[in-house]
């Protein structure tokens, strides 16, 4: 009887040691797998799938053929915000001059643009000035080169005698701006979803800055409170 009890005790102890050892082996394996997965994710290039957009050039036009333009994308992974997107528009249309009464100046063009989606025409700060093209009105700039240079400094339409003529009337205008993204904020579909170019006249909104004594205008106020002078419906062609 005593011998049987001893045998049972020994068998129980052996089984306990075996189960503890298997549990420890299992935990070690799980931890090793987790660490390996972490290392793999850390080394993944977040821009690998986005490089297909590098040096991409997309043609833009309007439904009424009055707007021609391009969207250029360039990726430089050495930059903090590696993805540069430059939009350029050339508008061949007759836009009226206006008078900014508070400036005490004569007639001129005081237009700004908002390149956005249809439902957001009166939202945001706009995308900058709509400028006169004084010369080379039939030419298109190298928009991709500008994106690669991360620049929107455009001299193509300036430097002509017409630029110094206060009575000059323009029939060609241009609008250019850039945005910068990282791998988390870049969304190609949202970029080509900006299907509207809305033009606003800022002349009635100029106010005197009491601190500086100069005059200025808040683009966000103009866009939120006024009706666009004209809206162009845009089409993208890859």
C-alpha contacts under 8 A as a table, 3 or more apart, distances in Angstrom:
res1	aa1	res2	aa2	distance
1	X	4	X	5.29
1	X	5	X	6.55
2	X	5	X	5.30
2	X	6	X	6.39
3	X	6	X	5.23
3	X	7	X	6.33
4	X	7	X	5.20
4	X	8	X	6.39
5	X	8	X	5.20
5	X	9	X	6.30
6	X	9	X	5.17
6	X	10	X	6.26
7	X	10	X	5.18
7	X	11	X	6.22
8	X	11	X	5.14
8	X	12	X	6.18
9	X	12	X	5.17
9	X	13	X	6.27
10	X	13	X	5.21
10	X	14	X	6.21
11	X	14	X	5.13
11	X	15	X	6.23
12	X	15	X	5.17
12	X	16	X	6.19
13	X	16	X	5.13
13	X	17	X	6.29
14	X	17	X	5.24
14	X	18	X	6.29
15	X	18	X	5.06
15	X	19	X	6.23
16	X	19	X	5.27
16	X	20	X	6.18
17	X	20	X	5.24
17	X	21	X	6.14
18	X	21	X	5.17
18	X	22	X	6.32
19	X	22	X	5.18
19	X	23	X	6.21
20	X	23	X	5.17
20	X	24	X	6.27
21	X	24	X	5.20
21	X	25	X	6.27
22	X	25	X	5.04
22	X	26	X	6.14
23	X	26	X	5.11
23	X	27	X	6.32
24	X	27	X	5.25
24	X	28	X	6.26
25	X	28	X	5.16
25	X	29	X	6.27
26	X	29	X	5.22
26	X	30	X	6.32
27	X	30	X	5.16
27	X	31	X	6.27
28	X	31	X	5.30
28	X	32	X	6.21
29	X	32	X	5.16
29	X	33	X	6.28
30	X	33	X	5.22
30	X	34	X	6.31
31	X	34	X	5.15
31	X	35	X	6.22
32	X	35	X	5.26
32	X	36	X	6.24
33	X	36	X	5.16
33	X	37	X	6.27
34	X	37	X	5.17
34	X	38	X	6.28
35	X	38	X	5.09
35	X	39	X	6.37
36	X	39	X	5.27
36	X	40	X	6.36
37	X	40	X	5.11
37	X	41	X	6.34
38	X	41	X	5.32
38	X	42	X	6.26
39	X	42	X	5.20
39	X	43	X	6.50
40	X	43	X	5.45
40	X	44	X	6.62
41	X	44	X	5.30
45	X	48	X	5.41
46	X	49	X	7.31
46	X	50	X	7.97
46	X	183	X	6.22
47	X	50	X	4.99
47	X	51	X	6.21
47	X	183	X	6.11
48	X	51	X	5.80
49	X	52	X	6.83
50	X	53	X	5.83
50	X	54	X	7.47
50	X	183	X	7.70
51	X	54	X	5.11
51	X	75	X	7.29
52	X	56	X	7.84
53	X	56	X	5.22
53	X	73	X	6.47
53	X	74	X	7.41
53	X	75	X	7.92
54	X	73	X	5.84
54	X	74	X	4.83
54	X	75	X	5.32
55	X	72	X	6.83
55	X	73	X	5.43
55	X	74	X	4.96
55	X	75	X	7.46
55	X	144	X	6.72
55	X	148	X	7.90
56	X	72	X	5.75
56	X	73	X	5.22
56	X	74	X	7.09
56	X	144	X	7.79
57	X	70	X	6.74
57	X	71	X	5.76
57	X	72	X	4.60
57	X	73	X	6.61
57	X	144	X	6.72
57	X	238	X	7.24
58	X	70	X	5.50
58	X	71	X	5.05
58	X	72	X	6.46
58	X	236	X	6.62
58	X	237	X	5.88
58	X	238	X	4.86
59	X	68	X	7.76
59	X	69	X	6.05
59	X	70	X	4.59
59	X	71	X	6.55
59	X	236	X	5.76
59	X	237	X	5.07
59	X	238	X	6.27
60	X	67	X	7.77
60	X	68	X	5.72
60	X	69	X	4.71
60	X	70	X	5.15
60	X	71	X	7.16
60	X	89	X	7.87
60	X	234	X	6.69
60	X	235	X	5.65
60	X	236	X	4.75
60	X	237	X	6.37
61	X	65	X	6.44
61	X	66	X	7.74
61	X	67	X	5.33
61	X	68	X	4.53
61	X	69	X	6.17
61	X	234	X	5.64
61	X	235	X	5.28
61	X	236	X	6.72
62	X	65	X	5.09
62	X	66	X	6.20
62	X	67	X	5.06
62	X	68	X	6.77
62	X	232	X	6.09
62	X	233	X	5.39
62	X	234	X	4.37
62	X	235	X	5.81
63	X	66	X	7.86
63	X	232	X	7.35
63	X	233	X	5.76
63	X	234	X	6.29
63	X	235	X	6.96
64	X	67	X	7.65
64	X	232	X	7.68
64	X	233	X	7.92
65	X	68	X	7.23
66	X	91	X	5.79
66	X	92	X	5.18
66	X	93	X	6.25
67	X	89	X	6.50
67	X	90	X	5.66
67	X	91	X	4.65
67	X	92	X	6.40
67	X	232	X	7.57
68	X	89	X	5.78
68	X	90	X	5.36
68	X	91	X	6.74
69	X	87	X	7.51
69	X	88	X	5.23
69	X	89	X	4.25
69	X	90	X	5.91
70	X	87	X	6.00
70	X	88	X	5.38
70	X	89	X	6.79
70	X	143	X	6.91
71	X	85	X	6.91
71	X	86	X	5.70
71	X	87	X	4.60
71	X	88	X	6.47
71	X	143	X	7.36
72	X	85	X	5.66
72	X	86	X	5.27
72	X	87	X	6.65
72	X	143	X	6.04
72	X	144	X	5.01
72	X	147	X	6.17
73	X	83	X	7.02
73	X	84	X	5.68
73	X	85	X	4.63
73	X	86	X	6.66
73	X	144	X	6.94
73	X	147	X	6.26
73	X	148	X	7.93
74	X	83	X	5.86
74	X	84	X	5.24
74	X	85	X	6.66
74	X	144	X	7.41
74	X	147	X	5.67
74	X	148	X	5.45
75	X	82	X	5.37
75	X	83	X	4.53
75	X	84	X	6.29
75	X	148	X	7.67
76	X	79	X	5.92
76	X	82	X	4.82
76	X	83	X	6.51
77	X	80	X	7.64
77	X	81	X	7.92
77	X	82	X	4.94
77	X	83	X	7.85
78	X	82	X	6.74
79	X	82	X	4.77
80	X	182	X	7.65
81	X	84	X	7.76
81	X	180	X	5.86
81	X	181	X	5.19
81	X	182	X	4.96
82	X	180	X	7.16
82	X	181	X	6.37
82	X	182	X	5.75
83	X	180	X	5.57
83	X	181	X	4.96
83	X	182	X	6.00
83	X	183	X	7.89
83	X	186	X	7.62
84	X	147	X	5.91
84	X	148	X	7.58
84	X	150	X	6.45
84	X	178	X	6.99
84	X	179	X	6.03
84	X	180	X	4.78
84	X	181	X	6.61
85	X	147	X	6.30
85	X	178	X	5.51
85	X	179	X	5.27
85	X	180	X	6.33
86	X	143	X	6.95
86	X	144	X	7.79
86	X	146	X	7.39
86	X	147	X	5.62
86	X	152	X	7.55
86	X	176	X	7.26
86	X	177	X	5.88
86	X	178	X	4.33
86	X	179	X	6.61
87	X	143	X	7.76
87	X	176	X	5.63
87	X	177	X	5.59
87	X	178	X	6.20
88	X	143	X	7.02
88	X	174	X	7.39
88	X	175	X	5.85
88	X	176	X	4.48
88	X	177	X	6.87
89	X	174	X	5.48
89	X	175	X	5.10
89	X	176	X	6.36
90	X	172	X	7.01
90	X	173	X	5.80
90	X	174	X	4.40
90	X	175	X	6.58
91	X	172	X	5.60
91	X	173	X	5.01
91	X	174	X	5.83
92	X	171	X	5.82
92	X	172	X	4.54
92	X	173	X	6.50
93	X	171	X	5.41
93	X	172	X	6.26
93	X	173	X	7.83
94	X	170	X	7.44
94	X	171	X	5.16
94	X	172	X	7.80
95	X	170	X	7.92
95	X	171	X	7.17
96	X	109	X	7.46
97	X	107	X	5.68
97	X	108	X	4.93
97	X	109	X	5.02
97	X	110	X	7.68
98	X	107	X	5.14
98	X	108	X	5.61
98	X	109	X	6.24
98	X	110	X	7.13
98	X	203	X	6.56
99	X	105	X	7.02
99	X	106	X	6.01
99	X	107	X	4.72
99	X	108	X	6.47
99	X	203	X	6.06
99	X	204	X	7.71
100	X	103	X	5.54
100	X	104	X	6.98
100	X	105	X	6.76
100	X	106	X	7.78
100	X	107	X	7.63
100	X	203	X	4.30
100	X	204	X	5.68
100	X	205	X	7.73
100	X	206	X	6.59
101	X	104	X	5.50
101	X	105	X	7.13
101	X	203	X	7.49
101	X	204	X	7.00
102	X	206	X	6.28
102	X	207	X	6.52
102	X	208	X	7.64
103	X	206	X	7.26
103	X	215	X	6.99
108	X	166	X	7.98
109	X	201	X	8.00
110	X	201	X	5.64
110	X	202	X	5.47
110	X	203	X	5.62
111	X	129	X	6.22
111	X	130	X	5.39
111	X	131	X	7.56
111	X	199	X	6.51
111	X	200	X	5.47
111	X	201	X	4.63
111	X	202	X	5.95
111	X	203	X	7.94
112	X	126	X	7.36
112	X	127	X	7.61
112	X	128	X	5.63
112	X	129	X	4.20
112	X	130	X	4.96
112	X	199	X	5.85
112	X	200	X	5.35
112	X	201	X	6.58
112	X	202	X	7.02
112	X	219	X	7.75
113	X	126	X	5.90
113	X	127	X	5.76
113	X	128	X	5.76
113	X	129	X	5.99
113	X	130	X	5.95
113	X	175	X	7.41
113	X	197	X	6.69
113	X	198	X	5.58
113	X	199	X	4.61
113	X	200	X	6.15
114	X	121	X	6.76
114	X	125	X	7.74
114	X	126	X	4.19
114	X	127	X	5.08
114	X	128	X	7.27
114	X	196	X	7.94
114	X	197	X	5.84
114	X	198	X	5.14
114	X	199	X	6.54
114	X	200	X	7.94
114	X	223	X	7.91
115	X	121	X	7.91
115	X	126	X	6.93
115	X	127	X	6.17
115	X	194	X	6.39
115	X	195	X	7.60
115	X	196	X	5.76
115	X	197	X	4.54
115	X	198	X	6.36
116	X	120	X	6.28
116	X	121	X	6.39
116	X	193	X	7.81
116	X	194	X	4.42
116	X	195	X	6.31
116	X	196	X	5.41
116	X	197	X	6.56
116	X	198	X	7.97
117	X	120	X	5.50
117	X	121	X	6.80
117	X	193	X	6.17
117	X	194	X	4.34
117	X	195	X	5.15
117	X	196	X	5.46
118	X	121	X	6.06
118	X	194	X	7.54
118	X	195	X	6.42
118	X	196	X	5.66
120	X	123	X	5.12
121	X	196	X	7.64
121	X	198	X	6.58
121	X	223	X	7.65
122	X	223	X	5.09
122	X	224	X	4.88
122	X	225	X	7.64
122	X	226	X	7.96
123	X	126	X	7.69
123	X	220	X	7.67
123	X	223	X	6.65
123	X	224	X	6.12
124	X	220	X	5.92
124	X	223	X	7.34
124	X	224	X	7.69
125	X	219	X	5.64
125	X	220	X	4.25
125	X	223	X	7.07
126	X	219	X	6.66
126	X	220	X	6.78
126	X	223	X	7.02
127	X	177	X	6.51
128	X	175	X	7.37
128	X	176	X	7.63
128	X	177	X	6.98
129	X	175	X	6.43
130	X	173	X	6.38
130	X	174	X	5.72
130	X	175	X	4.96
130	X	199	X	7.77
131	X	173	X	5.38
131	X	174	X	5.34
131	X	175	X	6.35
132	X	157	X	7.82
132	X	170	X	6.29
132	X	172	X	6.38
132	X	173	X	4.47
132	X	174	X	6.42
133	X	136	X	7.46
133	X	137	X	6.04
133	X	157	X	4.80
133	X	158	X	6.82
133	X	170	X	7.17
133	X	172	X	5.53
133	X	173	X	5.03
133	X	174	X	6.38
134	X	137	X	7.10
134	X	157	X	5.42
134	X	158	X	5.74
134	X	159	X	7.61
134	X	160	X	6.15
134	X	162	X	5.85
134	X	163	X	5.85
134	X	170	X	7.33
134	X	172	X	7.97
135	X	156	X	7.53
135	X	157	X	4.90
135	X	158	X	6.28
135	X	159	X	7.57
135	X	160	X	5.86
135	X	162	X	7.70
136	X	139	X	5.44
136	X	156	X	6.79
136	X	157	X	5.77
137	X	157	X	6.85
137	X	172	X	6.45
141	X	154	X	7.89
141	X	156	X	6.98
142	X	145	X	5.44
142	X	146	X	6.57
143	X	146	X	5.07
143	X	147	X	6.34
144	X	147	X	5.03
144	X	148	X	6.21
145	X	148	X	5.04
145	X	149	X	6.15
146	X	149	X	5.00
146	X	150	X	5.94
146	X	151	X	5.17
146	X	152	X	6.09
146	X	153	X	7.89
147	X	150	X	4.80
147	X	151	X	6.24
147	X	152	X	7.77
148	X	151	X	7.79
151	X	178	X	7.88
152	X	176	X	6.73
152	X	177	X	6.44
152	X	178	X	7.02
154	X	157	X	7.46
155	X	158	X	5.37
155	X	159	X	7.53
157	X	160	X	7.88
158	X	163	X	6.94
159	X	163	X	6.64
160	X	163	X	5.58
160	X	164	X	7.80
161	X	164	X	5.69
161	X	165	X	6.98
162	X	165	X	5.09
162	X	168	X	6.21
163	X	166	X	7.78
163	X	168	X	7.65
165	X	168	X	5.33
170	X	173	X	7.22
181	X	184	X	7.74
181	X	185	X	5.62
181	X	186	X	5.38
182	X	185	X	5.51
182	X	186	X	6.03
183	X	186	X	5.69
187	X	190	X	5.47
187	X	191	X	6.58
188	X	191	X	5.11
188	X	192	X	6.56
189	X	192	X	5.42
189	X	193	X	5.99
190	X	193	X	4.73
190	X	194	X	6.77
191	X	194	X	5.74
192	X	195	X	6.86
192	X	236	X	6.67
194	X	234	X	7.94
195	X	233	X	6.02
195	X	234	X	4.78
195	X	235	X	6.68
196	X	231	X	6.84
196	X	232	X	5.80
196	X	233	X	4.96
196	X	234	X	5.56
197	X	231	X	5.78
197	X	232	X	5.12
197	X	233	X	6.66
197	X	234	X	7.09
198	X	228	X	6.07
198	X	229	X	7.63
198	X	230	X	6.07
198	X	231	X	4.40
198	X	232	X	6.34
199	X	228	X	5.48
199	X	229	X	5.58
199	X	230	X	5.45
199	X	231	X	6.25
200	X	222	X	7.28
200	X	223	X	6.92
200	X	226	X	7.50
200	X	227	X	7.25
200	X	228	X	4.79
200	X	229	X	5.34
200	X	230	X	7.44
201	X	204	X	7.58
201	X	222	X	7.76
201	X	228	X	7.44
201	X	229	X	6.55
202	X	205	X	5.51
202	X	206	X	7.01
202	X	217	X	7.16
202	X	219	X	7.52
202	X	222	X	6.17
203	X	206	X	6.01
205	X	217	X	5.92
205	X	218	X	7.72
205	X	222	X	6.76
206	X	215	X	6.28
206	X	216	X	5.30
206	X	217	X	4.78
207	X	215	X	5.39
207	X	216	X	5.62
207	X	217	X	6.29
208	X	213	X	6.36
208	X	214	X	5.70
208	X	215	X	4.31
208	X	216	X	6.45
209	X	212	X	5.59
209	X	213	X	5.28
209	X	214	X	5.40
209	X	215	X	5.61
209	X	216	X	6.81
210	X	213	X	5.25
210	X	214	X	7.59
217	X	222	X	7.98
218	X	221	X	5.37
218	X	222	X	6.60
219	X	222	X	5.12
219	X	223	X	6.22
220	X	223	X	5.20
220	X	224	X	6.06
221	X	224	X	5.19
221	X	225	X	5.92
222	X	225	X	5.42
222	X	226	X	5.66
223	X	226	X	5.82
223	X	227	X	7.73
223	X	228	X	7.83
228	X	231	X	6.65
